[in-house]
Amino acid sequence: MKMRRLLACAAAVAMTLMYFPAPERTSGSGGAAPVTSWHDPGLAEYTISDAAQLAGLALLVNIGIHFDGKKITLNGPIDLSDHGEWTPIGFLDGDGDGKPFAGTFDGGGYTITGLYIDDQDRDYAGLFGYLTGTVRNLGIEGAYVRGGNMTGILAGYVNSNGLIEDCYITGEAEGGAYAGGLAGNIANVGAVTNVWCAANVGGNMYAGGLIGLLDRGEVANCAALGAEITGKTVAAGRVIGYNYSGTVHGNIAWDGMALTAGGDSVSGKGATTEEINSGQAFDCLFGGDWIKEAGSLPGLREPVPMPEHLKPDDPDDPDDPDDPDDPDDPDDPDDPDDPDDPDNPDDPDDPDDQDDQDDQDDQDDQDDPGPPAEELKYSYRVEYYIDNMSREMICSVPGGTEFFAGRRLAPADVAGDLGPDWMDALNPDPDSRGVALVSYPTISGDGTRDVVKVLYMSINS
């Protein structure tokens, strides 16, 4: 009943725009006919190895075989490029008649490429249309999914304890109400963990880099890395379009992502291009069997090539007109060789030039007394990430990360109610102790959950 009401409201904002051009593909089912010979009702585990068998899974689920309590594993990558338009696995019709996939789908770390849907009249569009089971260890690369309400590349609708974990997505998704790069709607204790998504997303109502609508579900330890999120009428979010009553924590999002319509309703901690390329953005994400390498995104069998929009500017590219480091660009206001640039470090008239003998902030300036000794006495390293609500450690940073040098922190600098007793318990040495600082914005729907960095303070010699 609730779902029918949601879709009735969404009908008022039917899709009228195409945000991302569809690639040229053949219409209809295309490719080989679905193969179901692999299915034996007496077995508990199955292996799928090609597009025809995967299409057979969709056929079986869509006639009511839910695979509840059973497991399906891929034993190699699957290319759907020659399959034509994909029929999602599972669906929910307007009368609430559901045909979900309720089993476990294990991608084995392999990828599905060439996923293609272009049907604005199809609600619950995605690789899976309706999911109440588990999908894990799967990569989907280069997908194009354009559907109606509840559209996502991996799943349109995830409900009733459905789980998506250890997956990654690249491509483009657009829909009507509730469009997400990963899933359109997560509801009723559905959960998403350890997933990154570098997809462009467009939707009429509630578009999110990962999830369009989060309704009594959880999204944790994920990364939204797409270039563009567009909501036509209502909110767009880097991570979630609209959080109705879900739990959100430990997520990050690329800080260069373009958002239109409604603002960033639910965001993750901002991650810069530099942090993403160095791998620092993923220090506390994608552990276990994930493979991480600087200059690439985390992968399940090998690192994933960095998408173009996340690559840093090449300072040696002579053809990049927007390269701020291009010494031959006469119109670049930040050109370090521009004698008229007030920020030019070699400009003798620059009052902020550290080499300027008249600069009071220049530590080499004999007339500059410099900062008080107390200001440089202490340095800090990130040691832990703590959940300020549960006091549970999210993860540690091996060896610590140099953070800054400066004054000793006063009690007013300490985050929330993490007082001196709590810090002393972490490290009782008064001259070398843990100090908690709020470093992320509030990222939960109820406004109570903060993530804090615990810093290790040491005295500089």
Number of C-alpha atoms within 10 A of each C-alpha: 8 8 12 13 9 13 17 12 12 19 13 11 17 18 21 11 13 13 19 15 9 14 9 7 15 14 12 11 15 15 15 13 13 18 17 16 8 12 17 10 10 6 9 14 16 14 17 20 13 18 22 19 21 20 22 21 25 24 19 21 20 22 11 14 17 20 21 14 11 16 19 19 19 22 15 16 20 22 15 22 19 16 23 19 22 23 22 24 27 32 27 19 11 12 9 12 9 15 22 26 30 25 21 22 22 20 25 18 23 22 21 23 19 20 26 28 25 21 14 20 15 21 25 32 38 34 27 25 31 29 33 25 25 21 26 22 25 26 26 24 22 17 25 26 30 33 28 27 32 35 40 37 37 31 29 37 31 33 22 17 18 25 22 28 20 25 28 28 26 23 22 28 34 37 40 33 35 37 42 40 39 35 34 39 32 32 22 18 18 26 24 27 22 22 27 31 26 29 30 26 37 34 38 28 29 34 44 41 37 36 33 38 29 31 19 18 26 21 24 19 21 28 30 31 31 30 21 21 31 30 30 22 16 20 26 36 34 35 34 32 35 26 25 14 17 22 20 26 22 23 23 24 27 25 17 16 19 14 21 18 18 18 16 19 20 20 27 28 21 20 19 17 19 14 16 23 19 15 17 15 20 20 15 16 23 22 13 8 12 18 16 19 15 14 19 20 24 24 24 23 15 15 16 18 13 17 15 8 15 22 15 14 14 13 12 11 11 13 9 14 13 11 18 16 20 21 16 12 18 11 10 18 14 18 20 19 18 19 14 13 17 18 18 19 18 17 19 15 16 18 17 18 20 17 18 19 17 18 18 18 19 18 15 15 16 12 13 14 12 14 11 10 10 10 13 16 15 20 19 24 21 22 22 22 22 21 18 20 12 9 12 10 15 16 14 16 13 10 9 14 15 13 13 14 17 16 14 19 13 8 11 8 12 18 19 14 9 15 14 15 10 14 18 15 11 14 15 14 11 11 12 15 19 27 30 27 18 17 14 15 15 19 21 19 18 13 9 10 18 21 24 25 24 26 23 22 23 18 13 11 6
